[in-house]
């Protein structure tokens, strides 16, 4: 799915509205996750906090009635691309870190982590924990080498 310019602008406005609701401050909000629900039928995109309170919503016209099987994969790529471009804004939200943006479907089933912000780390993309096993194995191997000395 290649986003139109209008789609990109709609998503940017959507994310800016979230940023306006959580401006950077020394006293961060206790919200830890923002869930982004996208409806394949209506094209509606809604952001919710941890308590399922609506933060903002919009309709992405390009997504209305999209019946493709890889719809959510395409949405994930598009949202990830826009979030990457807006990472400076999204990593400075007035939300207690770590926090994340998660993509969910109409049934509130978790589909993907889109963005994770921690004190020193920002991860944008599909598999935040990708290659964790191999990284831990390499770390353990290096640790054991040091112990044999």
N, CA, C and O atoms as a GROMACS GRO file, in nm:
protein
  596
    1UNK      N    1   0.085  -0.118   0.000
    1UNK     CA    2   0.000   0.000   0.000
    1UNK      C    3   0.090   0.124   0.000
    1UNK      O    4   0.171   0.145   0.090
    2UNK      N    5   0.073   0.203  -0.102
    2UNK     CA    6   0.149   0.328  -0.110
    2UNK      C    7   0.055   0.441  -0.068
    2UNK      O    8  -0.049   0.461  -0.130
    3UNK      N    9   0.092   0.516   0.035
    3UNK     CA   10   0.003   0.621   0.083
    3UNK      C   11  -0.001   0.740  -0.013
    3UNK      O   12   0.100   0.777  -0.073
    4UNK      N   13  -0.118   0.797  -0.026
    4UNK     CA   14  -0.130   0.920  -0.102
    4UNK      C   15  -0.080   1.034  -0.015
    4UNK      O   16  -0.061   1.018   0.106
    5UNK      N   17  -0.059   1.149  -0.074
    5UNK     CA   18  -0.016   1.266   0.002
    5UNK      C   19  -0.122   1.302   0.106
    5UNK      O   20  -0.090   1.342   0.218
    6UNK      N   21  -0.248   1.288   0.068
    6UNK     CA   22  -0.358   1.318   0.160
    6UNK      C   23  -0.355   1.224   0.281
    6UNK      O   24  -0.377   1.268   0.394
    7UNK      N   25  -0.328   1.096   0.258
    7UNK     CA   26  -0.320   0.998   0.367
    7UNK      C   27  -0.209   1.035   0.463
    7UNK      O   28  -0.227   1.034   0.584
    8UNK      N   29  -0.093   1.067   0.408
    8UNK     CA   30   0.020   1.106   0.492
    8UNK      C   31  -0.014   1.228   0.575
    8UNK      O   32   0.018   1.233   0.694
    9UNK      N   33  -0.078   1.327   0.515
    9UNK     CA   34  -0.115   1.449   0.588
    9UNK      C   35  -0.217   1.419   0.698
    9UNK      O   36  -0.209   1.475   0.807
   10UNK      N   37  -0.313   1.330   0.668
   10UNK     CA   38  -0.414   1.294   0.768
   10UNK      C   39  -0.349   1.226   0.889
   10UNK      O   40  -0.384   1.253   1.003
   11UNK      N   41  -0.253   1.137   0.863
   11UNK     CA   42  -0.185   1.067   0.972
   11UNK      C   43  -0.100   1.165   1.052
   11UNK      O   44  -0.096   1.158   1.174
   12UNK      N   45  -0.032   1.256   0.984
   12UNK     CA   46   0.049   1.357   1.054
   12UNK      C   47  -0.038   1.443   1.145
   12UNK      O   48   0.000   1.469   1.259
   13UNK      N   49  -0.154   1.486   1.096
   13UNK     CA   50  -0.246   1.565   1.180
   13UNK      C   51  -0.294   1.483   1.299
   13UNK      O   52  -0.303   1.534   1.410
   14UNK      N   53  -0.324   1.357   1.276
   14UNK     CA   54  -0.367   1.265   1.382
   14UNK      C   55  -0.261   1.257   1.491
   14UNK      O   56  -0.293   1.268   1.610
   15UNK      N   57  -0.136   1.238   1.452
   15UNK     CA   58  -0.027   1.227   1.549
   15UNK      C   59   0.001   1.361   1.619
   15UNK      O   60   0.036   1.363   1.737
   16UNK      N   61  -0.015   1.471   1.547
   16UNK     CA   62   0.004   1.603   1.608
   16UNK      C   63  -0.104   1.630   1.713
   16UNK      O   64  -0.077   1.693   1.815
   17UNK      N   65  -0.226   1.582   1.688
   17UNK     CA   66  -0.333   1.598   1.787
   17UNK      C   67  -0.299   1.521   1.915
   17UNK      O   68  -0.327   1.568   2.025
   18UNK      N   69  -0.240   1.403   1.899
   18UNK     CA   70  -0.198   1.326   2.017
   18UNK      C   71  -0.091   1.403   2.092
   18UNK      O   72  -0.095   1.414   2.214
   19UNK      N   73   0.006   1.458   2.017
   19UNK     CA   74   0.114   1.535   2.080
   19UNK      C   75   0.058   1.658   2.152
   19UNK      O   76   0.111   1.697   2.257
   20UNK      N   77  -0.046   1.720   2.098
   20UNK     CA   78  -0.106   1.836   2.164
   20UNK      C   79  -0.174   1.795   2.295
   20UNK      O   80  -0.176   1.873   2.390
   21UNK      N   81  -0.230   1.675   2.300
   21UNK     CA   82  -0.298   1.628   2.422
   21UNK      C   83  -0.197   1.592   2.531
   21UNK      O   84  -0.230   1.592   2.650
   22UNK      N   85  -0.073   1.559   2.489
   22UNK     CA   86   0.030   1.521   2.585
   22UNK      C   87   0.157   1.604   2.562
   22UNK      O   88   0.260   1.550   2.524
   23UNK      N   89   0.148   1.735   2.586
   23UNK     CA   90   0.266   1.820   2.564
   23UNK      C   91   0.376   1.785   2.664
   23UNK      O   92   0.347   1.740   2.775
   24UNK      N   93   0.500   1.805   2.624
   24UNK     CA   94   0.613   1.776   2.711
   24UNK      C   95   0.607   1.862   2.836
   24UNK      O   96   0.584   1.982   2.829
   25UNK      N   97   0.627   1.798   2.950
   25UNK     CA   98   0.634   1.871   3.077
   25UNK      C   99   0.715   1.788   3.175
   25UNK      O  100   0.738   1.669   3.153
   26UNK      N  101   0.757   1.850   3.282
   26UNK     CA  102   0.834   1.778   3.385
   26UNK      C  103   0.749   1.675   3.457
   26UNK      O  104   0.800   1.572   3.502
   27UNK      N  105   0.619   1.702   3.467
   27UNK     CA  106   0.528   1.608   3.531
   27UNK      C  107   0.455   1.531   3.422
   27UNK      O  108   0.352   1.576   3.371
   28UNK      N  109   0.508   1.414   3.388
   28UNK     CA  110   0.455   1.334   3.278
   28UNK      C  111   0.323   1.267   3.317
   28UNK      O  112   0.301   1.233   3.433
   29UNK      N  113   0.238   1.248   3.218
   29UNK     CA  114   0.113   1.176   3.237
   29UNK      C  115   0.144   1.029   3.263
   29UNK      O  116   0.249   0.979   3.224
   30UNK      N  117   0.053   0.962   3.330
   30UNK     CA  118   0.076   0.823   3.368
   30UNK      C  119   0.043   0.725   3.254
   30UNK      O  120   0.062   0.605   3.271
   31UNK      N  121  -0.004   0.773   3.143
   31UNK     CA  122  -0.034   0.688   3.028
   31UNK      C  123   0.094   0.617   2.985
   31UNK      O  124   0.199   0.680   2.977
   32UNK      N  125   0.085   0.487   2.958
   32UNK     CA  126   0.204   0.414   2.914
   32UNK      C  127   0.194   0.362   2.772
   32UNK      O  128   0.295   0.328   2.711
   33UNK      N  129   0.074   0.354   2.720
   33UNK     CA  130   0.057   0.305   2.582
   33UNK      C  131  -0.054   0.383   2.514
   33UNK      O  132  -0.152   0.423   2.576
   34UNK      N  133  -0.035   0.401   2.386
   34UNK     CA  134  -0.139   0.459   2.302
   34UNK      C  135  -0.173   0.354   2.198
   34UNK      O  136  -0.088   0.309   2.122
   35UNK      N  137  -0.299   0.316   2.196
   35UNK     CA  138  -0.346   0.213   2.106
   35UNK      C  139  -0.411   0.281   1.986
   35UNK      O  140  -0.499   0.366   2.002
   36UNK      N  141  -0.368   0.244   1.868
   36UNK     CA  142  -0.421   0.301   1.745
   36UNK      C  143  -0.505   0.194   1.678
   36UNK      O  144  -0.453   0.094   1.629
   37UNK      N  145  -0.637   0.215   1.677
   37UNK     CA  146  -0.730   0.121   1.615
   37UNK      C  147  -0.764   0.170   1.476
   37UNK      O  148  -0.803   0.286   1.457
   38UNK      N  149  -0.748   0.083   1.379
   38UNK     CA  150  -0.780   0.117   1.241
   38UNK      C  151  -0.887   0.020   1.193
   38UNK      O  152  -0.874  -0.101   1.207
   39UNK      N  153  -0.994   0.076   1.134
   39UNK     CA  154  -1.103  -0.004   1.082
   39UNK      C  155  -1.086  -0.022   0.931
   39UNK      O  156  -1.079   0.075   0.856
   40UNK      N  157  -1.080  -0.147   0.890
   40UNK     CA  158  -1.063  -0.178   0.748
   40UNK      C  159  -1.187  -0.138   0.669
   40UNK      O  160  -1.176  -0.100   0.552
   41UNK      N  161  -1.302  -0.145   0.730
   41UNK     CA  162  -1.426  -0.114   0.660
   41UNK      C  163  -1.450   0.037   0.645
   41UNK      O  164  -1.481   0.085   0.536
   42UNK      N  165  -1.434   0.111   0.756
   42UNK     CA  166  -1.469   0.253   0.754
   42UNK      C  167  -1.348   0.344   0.730
   42UNK      O  168  -1.366   0.462   0.698
   43UNK      N  169  -1.227   0.291   0.743
   43UNK     CA  170  -1.107   0.374   0.729
   43UNK      C  171  -1.081   0.462   0.850
   43UNK      O  172  -0.991   0.545   0.849
   44UNK      N  173  -1.160   0.442   0.954
   44UNK     CA  174  -1.147   0.524   1.075
   44UNK      C  175  -1.026   0.480   1.156
   44UNK      O  176  -1.000   0.362   1.174
   45UNK      N  177  -0.953   0.579   1.205
   45UNK     CA  178  -0.837   0.557   1.289
   45UNK      C  179  -0.862   0.631   1.420
   45UNK      O  180  -0.886   0.751   1.422
   46UNK      N  181  -0.855   0.555   1.531
   46UNK     CA  182  -0.885   0.613   1.662
   46UNK      C  183  -0.768   0.581   1.755
   46UNK      O  184  -0.718   0.469   1.757
   47UNK      N  185  -0.726   0.681   1.833
   47UNK     CA  186  -0.622   0.661   1.934
   47UNK      C  187  -0.688   0.655   2.071
   47UNK      O  188  -0.773   0.738   2.105
   48UNK      N  189  -0.649   0.554   2.151
   48UNK     CA  190  -0.699   0.535   2.286
   48UNK      C  191  -0.582   0.530   2.383
   48UNK      O  192  -0.471   0.493   2.346
   49UNK      N  193  -0.609   0.569   2.508
   49UNK     CA  194  -0.507   0.554   2.612
   49UNK      C  195  -0.524   0.419   2.680
   49UNK      O  196  -0.604   0.336   2.635
   50UNK      N  197  -0.450   0.396   2.788
   50UNK     CA  198  -0.454   0.269   2.860
   50UNK      C  199  -0.591   0.236   2.916
   50UNK      O  200  -0.626   0.119   2.930
   51UNK      N  201  -0.668   0.338   2.947
   51UNK     CA  202  -0.801   0.318   3.005
   51UNK      C  203  -0.911   0.319   2.899
   51UNK      O  204  -1.029   0.335   2.932
   52UNK      N  205  -0.874   0.301   2.774
   52UNK     CA  206  -0.967   0.301   2.660
   52UNK      C  207  -1.042   0.433   2.644
   52UNK      O  208  -1.153   0.436   2.590
   53UNK      N  209  -0.982   0.542   2.692
   53UNK     CA  210  -1.040   0.673   2.668
   53UNK      C  211  -0.988   0.723   2.533
   53UNK      O  212  -0.869   0.716   2.503
   54UNK      N  213  -1.081   0.772   2.454
   54UNK     CA  214  -1.044   0.820   2.320
   54UNK      C  215  -0.960   0.947   2.331
   54UNK      O  216  -0.993   1.039   2.406
   55UNK      N  217  -0.850   0.950   2.254
   55UNK     CA  218  -0.764   1.067   2.249
   55UNK      C  219  -0.799   1.151   2.128
   55UNK      O  220  -0.819   1.273   2.138
   56UNK      N  221  -0.807   1.086   2.013
   56UNK     CA  222  -0.844   1.156   1.889
   56UNK      C  223  -0.886   1.053   1.786
   56UNK      O  224  -0.867   0.932   1.805
   57UNK      N  225  -0.943   1.102   1.677
   57UNK     CA  226  -0.985   1.013   1.567
   57UNK      C  227  -0.981   1.088   1.436
   57UNK      O  228  -0.986   1.211   1.431
   58UNK      N  229  -0.973   1.011   1.329
   58UNK     CA  230  -0.985   1.067   1.194
   58UNK      C  231  -1.025   0.954   1.100
   58UNK      O  232  -1.021   0.837   1.137
   59UNK      N  233  -1.063   0.990   0.979
   59UNK     CA  234  -1.094   0.892   0.876
   59UNK      C  235  -0.991   0.907   0.766
   59UNK      O  236  -0.971   1.015   0.712
   60UNK      N  237  -0.925   0.797   0.734
   60UNK     CA  238  -0.829   0.796   0.624
   60UNK      C  239  -0.905   0.744   0.502
   60UNK      O  240  -0.933   0.625   0.490
   61UNK      N  241  -0.936   0.835   0.413
   61UNK     CA  242  -1.022   0.802   0.299
   61UNK      C  243  -0.964   0.691   0.212
   61UNK      O  244  -1.039   0.610   0.158
   62UNK      N  245  -0.834   0.685   0.199
   62UNK     CA  246  -0.770   0.583   0.116
   62UNK      C  247  -0.797   0.442   0.171
   62UNK      O  248  -0.795   0.345   0.095
   63UNK      N  249  -0.823   0.431   0.300
   63UNK     CA  250  -0.841   0.301   0.363
   63UNK      C  251  -0.987   0.255   0.369
   63UNK      O  252  -1.014   0.141   0.406
   64UNK      N  253  -1.082   0.342   0.333
   64UNK     CA  254  -1.224   0.306   0.340
   64UNK      C  255  -1.252   0.190   0.245
   64UNK      O  256  -1.226   0.197   0.125
   65UNK      N  257  -1.307   0.081   0.302
   65UNK     CA  258  -1.347  -0.034   0.222
   65UNK      C  259  -1.233  -0.116   0.164
   65UNK      O  260  -1.257  -0.198   0.076
   66UNK      N  261  -1.112  -0.096   0.210
   66UNK     CA  262  -0.997  -0.174   0.161
   66UNK      C  263  -1.013  -0.317   0.211
   66UNK      O  264  -1.005  -0.342   0.331
   67UNK      N  265  -1.035  -0.409   0.122
   67UNK     CA  266  -1.060  -0.549   0.158
   67UNK      C  267  -0.936  -0.639   0.141
   67UNK      O  268  -0.947  -0.761   0.151
   68UNK      N  269  -0.823  -0.580   0.116
   68UNK     CA  270  -0.703  -0.660   0.091
   68UNK      C  271  -0.663  -0.738   0.216
   68UNK      O  272  -0.681  -0.692   0.328
   69UNK      N  273  -0.607  -0.858   0.194
   69UNK     CA  274  -0.568  -0.944   0.305
   69UNK      C  275  -0.451  -0.887   0.383
   69UNK      O  276  -0.435  -0.915   0.502
   70UNK      N  277  -0.368  -0.807   0.317
   70UNK     CA  278  -0.251  -0.750   0.384
   70UNK      C  279  -0.275  -0.605   0.427
   70UNK      O  280  -0.181  -0.527   0.439
   71UNK      N  281  -0.402  -0.572   0.451
   71UNK     CA  282  -0.439  -0.435   0.488
   71UNK      C  283  -0.360  -0.386   0.609
   71UNK      O  284  -0.300  -0.280   0.605
   72UNK      N  285  -0.362  -0.464   0.716
   72UNK     CA  286  -0.296  -0.419   0.839
   72UNK      C  287  -0.144  -0.414   0.825
   72UNK      O  288  -0.080  -0.330   0.889
   73UNK      N  289  -0.087  -0.501   0.743
   73UNK     CA  290   0.057  -0.492   0.716
   73UNK      C  291   0.089  -0.360   0.645
   73UNK      O  292   0.187  -0.293   0.677
   74UNK      N  293   0.004  -0.323   0.550
   74UNK     CA  294   0.022  -0.197   0.479
   74UNK      C  295   0.004  -0.077   0.571
   74UNK      O  296   0.081   0.019   0.565
   75UNK      N  297  -0.097  -0.083   0.656
   75UNK     CA  298  -0.121   0.025   0.753
   75UNK      C  299  -0.001   0.038   0.846
   75UNK      O  300   0.042   0.149   0.876
   76UNK      N  301   0.051  -0.074   0.890
   76UNK     CA  302   0.167  -0.073   0.979
   76UNK      C  303   0.287  -0.006   0.913
   76UNK      O  304   0.355   0.075   0.975
   77UNK      N  305   0.312  -0.039   0.786
   77UNK     CA  306   0.424   0.023   0.714
   77UNK      C  307   0.404   0.173   0.698
   77UNK      O  308   0.496   0.252   0.717
   78UNK      N  309   0.282   0.213   0.663
   78UNK     CA  310   0.252   0.354   0.642
   78UNK      C  311   0.266   0.431   0.774
   78UNK      O  312   0.332   0.536   0.778
   79UNK      N  313   0.204   0.381   0.881
   79UNK     CA  314   0.213   0.448   1.011
   79UNK      C  315   0.358   0.453   1.059
   79UNK      O  316   0.403   0.555   1.112
   80UNK      N  317   0.432   0.343   1.040
   80UNK     CA  318   0.572   0.341   1.080
   80UNK      C  319   0.654   0.444   1.007
   80UNK      O  320   0.741   0.509   1.066
   81UNK      N  321   0.628   0.460   0.878
   81UNK     CA  322   0.700   0.560   0.798
   81UNK      C  323   0.672   0.702   0.844
   81UNK      O  324   0.764   0.784   0.855
   82UNK      N  325   0.545   0.732   0.869
   82UNK     CA  326   0.509   0.866   0.916
   82UNK      C  327   0.564   0.890   1.056
   82UNK      O  328   0.613   0.999   1.086
   83UNK      N  329   0.556   0.789   1.141
   83UNK     CA  330   0.609   0.803   1.278
   83UNK      C  331   0.760   0.824   1.277
   83UNK      O  332   0.814   0.899   1.358
   84UNK      N  333   0.828   0.758   1.186
   84UNK     CA  334   0.972   0.777   1.175
   84UNK      C  335   1.003   0.922   1.141
   84UNK      O  336   1.096   0.982   1.197
   85UNK      N  337   0.926   0.979   1.050
   85UNK     CA  338   0.945   1.119   1.013
   85UNK      C  339   0.910   1.216   1.125
   85UNK      O  340   0.961   1.328   1.128
   86UNK      N  341   0.825   1.172   1.216
   86UNK     CA  342   0.782   1.259   1.326
   86UNK      C  343   0.842   1.214   1.460
   86UNK      O  344   0.792   1.253   1.565
   87UNK      N  345   0.946   1.134   1.456
   87UNK     CA  346   1.000   1.076   1.580
   87UNK      C  347   1.045   1.182   1.681
   87UNK      O  348   1.032   1.161   1.802
   88UNK      N  349   1.096   1.295   1.634
   88UNK     CA  350   1.139   1.400   1.727
   88UNK      C  351   1.020   1.450   1.810
   88UNK      O  352   1.036   1.480   1.928
   89UNK      N  353   0.904   1.459   1.748
   89UNK     CA  354   0.783   1.502   1.820
   89UNK      C  355   0.732   1.390   1.910
   89UNK      O  356   0.697   1.414   2.026
   90UNK      N  357   0.726   1.268   1.858
   90UNK     CA  358   0.667   1.157   1.931
   90UNK      C  359   0.750   1.112   2.051
   90UNK      O  360   0.695   1.059   2.148
   91UNK      N  361   0.881   1.131   2.045
   91UNK     CA  362   0.963   1.088   2.159
   91UNK      C  363   0.965   1.190   2.272
   91UNK      O  364   1.020   1.164   2.378
   92UNK      N  365   0.904   1.307   2.250
   92UNK     CA  366   0.902   1.411   2.353
   92UNK      C  367   0.761   1.433   2.408
   92UNK      O  368   0.730   1.542   2.457
   93UNK      N  369   0.677   1.333   2.401
   93UNK     CA  370   0.543   1.346   2.457
   93UNK      C  371   0.552   1.353   2.609
   93UNK      O  372   0.646   1.301   2.670
   94UNK      N  373   0.455   1.417   2.669
   94UNK     CA  374   0.450   1.429   2.814
   94UNK      C  375   0.388   1.305   2.876
   94UNK      O  376   0.292   1.314   2.953
   95UNK      N  377   0.444   1.190   2.843
   95UNK     CA  378   0.396   1.061   2.891
   95UNK      C  379   0.510   0.993   2.964
   95UNK      O  380   0.626   1.001   2.922
   96UNK      N  381   0.477   0.927   3.074
   96UNK     CA  382   0.576   0.855   3.153
   96UNK      C  383   0.644   0.748   3.066
   96UNK      O  384   0.577   0.664   3.006
   97UNK      N  385   0.777   0.753   3.060
   97UNK     CA  386   0.850   0.657   2.978
   97UNK      C  387   0.878   0.531   3.058
   97UNK      O  388   0.895   0.538   3.179
   98UNK      N  389   0.884   0.417   2.994
   98UNK     CA  390   0.867   0.393   2.850
   98UNK      C  391   0.720   0.393   2.811
   98UNK      O  392   0.633   0.353   2.889
   99UNK      N  393   0.694   0.438   2.690
   99UNK     CA  394   0.559   0.431   2.634
   99UNK      C  395   0.568   0.384   2.490
   99UNK      O  396   0.673   0.391   2.426
  100UNK      N  397   0.455   0.337   2.440
  100UNK     CA  398   0.454   0.286   2.304
  100UNK      C  399   0.324   0.318   2.233
  100UNK      O  400   0.222   0.349   2.295
  101UNK      N  401   0.331   0.310   2.101
  101UNK     CA  402   0.214   0.316   2.016
  101UNK      C  403   0.194   0.174   1.963
  101UNK      O  404   0.287   0.115   1.908
  102UNK      N  405   0.075   0.120   1.979
  102UNK     CA  406   0.046  -0.015   1.933
  102UNK      C  407  -0.070  -0.012   1.834
  102UNK      O  408  -0.167   0.061   1.855
  103UNK      N  409  -0.059  -0.090   1.728
  103UNK     CA  410  -0.165  -0.101   1.629
  103UNK      C  411  -0.258  -0.214   1.671
  103UNK      O  412  -0.213  -0.325   1.700
  104UNK      N  413  -0.389  -0.184   1.675
  104UNK     CA  414  -0.489  -0.287   1.707
  104UNK      C  415  -0.597  -0.284   1.598
  104UNK      O  416  -0.615  -0.184   1.529
  105UNK      N  417  -0.666  -0.397   1.585
  105UNK     CA  418  -0.773  -0.404   1.486
  105UNK      C  419  -0.908  -0.368   1.548
  105UNK      O  420  -0.914  -0.324   1.662
  106UNK      N  421  -1.015  -0.386   1.472
  106UNK     CA  422  -1.150  -0.352   1.519
  106UNK      C  423  -1.189  -0.423   1.648
  106UNK      O  424  -1.269  -0.373   1.726
  107UNK      N  425  -1.132  -0.542   1.669
  107UNK     CA  426  -1.163  -0.622   1.788
  107UNK      C  427  -1.066  -0.596   1.902
  107UNK      O  428  -1.064  -0.670   2.001
  108UNK      N  429  -0.985  -0.489   1.890
  108UNK     CA  430  -0.884  -0.453   1.989
  108UNK      C  431  -0.776  -0.560   2.007
  108UNK      O  432  -0.714  -0.569   2.113
  109UNK      N  433  -0.755  -0.640   1.904
  109UNK     CA  434  -0.647  -0.740   1.908
  109UNK      C  435  -0.517  -0.671   1.869
  109UNK      O  436  -0.509  -0.601   1.768
  110UNK      N  437  -0.415  -0.692   1.952
  110UNK     CA  438  -0.284  -0.632   1.928
  110UNK      C  439  -0.225  -0.690   1.800
  110UNK      O  440  -0.216  -0.812   1.785
  111UNK      N  441  -0.185  -0.602   1.708
  111UNK     CA  442  -0.126  -0.646   1.582
  111UNK      C  443   0.023  -0.617   1.574
  111UNK      O  444   0.099  -0.699   1.522
  112UNK      N  445   0.066  -0.501   1.624
  112UNK     CA  446   0.207  -0.465   1.611
  112UNK      C  447   0.242  -0.349   1.704
  112UNK      O  448   0.157  -0.266   1.738
  113UNK      N  449   0.368  -0.344   1.743
  113UNK     CA  450   0.424  -0.229   1.812
  113UNK      C  451   0.475  -0.136   1.702
  113UNK      O  452   0.556  -0.177   1.618
  114UNK      N  453   0.429  -0.014   1.702
  114UNK     CA  454   0.467   0.082   1.598
  114UNK      C  455   0.584   0.170   1.640
  114UNK      O  456   0.669   0.207   1.559
  115UNK      N  457   0.586   0.204   1.768
  115UNK     CA  458   0.683   0.303   1.818
  115UNK      C  459   0.701   0.281   1.967
  115UNK      O  460   0.603   0.267   2.040
  116UNK      N  461   0.825   0.277   2.011
  116UNK     CA  462   0.855   0.262   2.154
  116UNK      C  463   0.954   0.370   2.193
  116UNK      O  464   1.059   0.383   2.130
  117UNK      N  465   0.922   0.446   2.296
  117UNK     CA  466   1.012   0.551   2.345
  117UNK      C  467   1.049   0.521   2.490
  117UNK      O  468   0.962   0.502   2.575
  118UNK      N  469   1.179   0.517   2.514
  118UNK     CA  470   1.233   0.500   2.648
  118UNK      C  471   1.327   0.618   2.672
  118UNK      O  472   1.343   0.701   2.583
  119UNK      N  473   1.388   0.627   2.788
  119UNK     CA  474   1.474   0.741   2.818
  119UNK      C  475   1.584   0.763   2.715
  119UNK      O  476   1.605   0.876   2.671
  120UNK      N  477   1.653   0.658   2.676
  120UNK     CA  478   1.765   0.672   2.583
  120UNK      C  479   1.742   0.604   2.449
  120UNK      O  480   1.828   0.608   2.362
  121UNK      N  481   1.626   0.542   2.431
  121UNK     CA  482   1.603   0.460   2.314
  121UNK      C  483   1.469   0.491   2.250
  121UNK      O  484   1.369   0.512   2.319
  122UNK      N  485   1.469   0.493   2.118
  122UNK     CA  486   1.344   0.501   2.042
  122UNK      C  487   1.351   0.391   1.937
  122UNK      O  488   1.447   0.382   1.861
  123UNK      N  489   1.248   0.307   1.934
  123UNK     CA  490   1.243   0.199   1.837
  123UNK      C  491   1.118   0.218   1.754
  123UNK      O  492   1.007   0.229   1.807
  124UNK      N  493   1.136   0.220   1.624
  124UNK     CA  494   1.023   0.235   1.532
  124UNK      C  495   1.024   0.113   1.444
  124UNK      O  496   1.123   0.084   1.377
  125UNK      N  497   0.913   0.040   1.442
  125UNK     CA  498   0.909  -0.073   1.351
  125UNK      C  499   0.830  -0.190   1.402
  125UNK      O  500   0.775  -0.190   1.512
  126UNK      N  501   0.826  -0.290   1.317
  126UNK     CA  502   0.738  -0.404   1.338
  126UNK      C  503   0.777  -0.489   1.458
  126UNK      O  504   0.697  -0.507   1.549
  127UNK      N  505   0.898  -0.543   1.459
  127UNK     CA  506   0.937  -0.637   1.563
  127UNK      C  507   1.037  -0.572   1.657
  127UNK      O  508   1.157  -0.575   1.634
  128UNK      N  509   0.985  -0.515   1.764
  128UNK     CA  510   1.071  -0.449   1.860
  128UNK      C  511   1.165  -0.549   1.925
  128UNK      O  512   1.279  -0.515   1.955
  129UNK      N  513   1.120  -0.670   1.946
  129UNK     CA  514   1.202  -0.772   2.012
  129UNK      C  515   1.272  -0.862   1.911
  129UNK      O  516   1.326  -0.966   1.949
  130UNK      N  517   1.274  -0.825   1.786
  130UNK     CA  518   1.338  -0.906   1.682
  130UNK      C  519   1.486  -0.928   1.716
  130UNK      O  520   1.554  -0.836   1.761
  131UNK      N  521   1.532  -1.049   1.694
  131UNK     CA  522   1.672  -1.088   1.716
  131UNK      C  523   1.713  -1.080   1.863
  131UNK      O  524   1.832  -1.081   1.892
  132UNK      N  525   1.619  -1.074   1.954
  132UNK     CA  526   1.653  -1.068   2.096
  132UNK      C  527   1.727  -1.194   2.140
  132UNK      O  528   1.825  -1.185   2.214
  133UNK      N  529   1.680  -1.311   2.095
  133UNK     CA  530   1.746  -1.436   2.135
  133UNK      C  531   1.891  -1.439   2.092
  133UNK      O  532   1.978  -1.474   2.171
  134UNK      N  533   1.919  -1.403   1.968
  134UNK     CA  534   2.058  -1.407   1.921
  134UNK      C  535   2.143  -1.303   1.992
  134UNK      O  536   2.260  -1.328   2.020
  135UNK      N  537   2.086  -1.187   2.022
  135UNK     CA  538   2.160  -1.084   2.097
  135UNK      C  539   2.193  -1.133   2.238
  135UNK      O  540   2.304  -1.113   2.286
  136UNK      N  541   2.097  -1.197   2.303
  136UNK     CA  542   2.121  -1.249   2.437
  136UNK      C  543   2.222  -1.364   2.435
  136UNK      O  544   2.306  -1.374   2.525
  137UNK      N  545   2.215  -1.450   2.333
  137UNK     CA  546   2.313  -1.558   2.320
  137UNK      C  547   2.454  -1.503   2.304
  137UNK      O  548   2.548  -1.552   2.368
  138UNK      N  549   2.469  -1.402   2.219
  138UNK     CA  550   2.601  -1.342   2.198
  138UNK      C  551   2.651  -1.276   2.326
  138UNK      O  552   2.769  -1.287   2.359
  139UNK      N  553   2.563  -1.209   2.398
  139UNK     CA  554   2.600  -1.146   2.524
  139UNK      C  555   2.646  -1.251   2.625
  139UNK      O  556   2.748  -1.233   2.692
  140UNK      N  557   2.571  -1.360   2.635
  140UNK     CA  558   2.605  -1.466   2.729
  140UNK      C  559   2.739  -1.529   2.693
  140UNK      O  560   2.820  -1.557   2.781
  141UNK      N  561   2.762  -1.552   2.565
  141UNK     CA  562   2.889  -1.611   2.519
  141UNK      C  563   3.006  -1.519   2.556
  141UNK      O  564   3.108  -1.567   2.605
  142UNK      N  565   2.990  -1.389   2.534
  142UNK     CA  566   3.096  -1.293   2.572
  142UNK      C  567   3.116  -1.290   2.722
  142UNK      O  568   3.229  -1.280   2.770
  143UNK      N  569   3.010  -1.299   2.796
  143UNK     CA  570   3.017  -1.297   2.941
  143UNK      C  571   3.092  -1.421   2.992
  143UNK      O  572   3.173  -1.412   3.084
  144UNK      N  573   3.064  -1.535   2.932
  144UNK     CA  574   3.129  -1.659   2.974
  144UNK      C  575   3.278  -1.659   2.938
  144UNK      O  576   3.358  -1.716   3.012
  145UNK      N  577   3.315  -1.596   2.827
  145UNK     CA  578   3.456  -1.584   2.791
  145UNK      C  579   3.531  -1.509   2.900
  145UNK      O  580   3.641  -1.548   2.939
  146UNK      N  581   3.471  -1.401   2.948
  146UNK     CA  582   3.534  -1.321   3.053
  146UNK      C  583   3.549  -1.399   3.183
  146UNK      O  584   3.644  -1.377   3.258
  147UNK      N  585   3.457  -1.490   3.210
  147UNK     CA  586   3.460  -1.569   3.334
  147UNK      C  587   3.572  -1.672   3.332
  147UNK      O  588   3.620  -1.711   3.439
  148UNK      N  589   3.615  -1.719   3.215
  148UNK     CA  590   3.719  -1.820   3.204
  148UNK      C  591   3.857  -1.765   3.227
  148UNK      O  592   3.952  -1.841   3.246
  149UNK      N  593   3.870  -1.634   3.225
  149UNK     CA  594   4.001  -1.573   3.245
  149UNK      C  595   4.046  -1.592   3.381
  149UNK      O  596   4.156  -1.547   3.417
   0.00000   0.00000   0.00000
